[in-house]
């Protein structure tokens, strides 16, 4: 049995993506200096790469970062691409063997269990980023928030360049998911 199911995170991302309008693609996001279009471009590449990582299909998809040449813009047909690519990603990480042994993502060898948490982290945090940037609501259930915290909690509170900014203080009484956002360097109250 896999440690966590990516279904809720995948569904939430697709729901958010389905409500993004073309005139919002240039809008800013909580990822400083990144637009909605760039986050979508990032996601369309990484869901394929992390599906390959789950399948232990080492090669071009897992050997290079989906952002090797910078943050790409949303490709033509990005809604359809996400709708086609996210379900196979979710299914791939449902197999217990995806979480076992070693795999690779972005040219980095890592344990399968870490690869699954990174995939989940990307779906959840960027799903929230896109929701906030486009005026939508987003929440993660407690098991999903706990799994993402397992990943982000392993990094220095001062931030990890290229992954997370410095942690921010969560409000008293913050939900588990708001604590995850704060730990990942995101202001849970960010708005465009």
Secondary structure, 3 states (H helix, E strand, C coil): CCCCCCHHHHHHHHHHHHCCCHHHCCCECCCCCCEHHHHHHHHHHHHHHHHHHHCCCCCHHHHCCCCCCCCCCCCCCHHHHHHHHHHHHHHHCCCHHHHCCEEEECCEEEEHHHHHHHHHHHHHHHHHHHHHHCCCCCCCCHHHHHHHHHHHCCCCCCCECCCECCCCCCCCCCCHHHHHHHHCCCCCCCCC
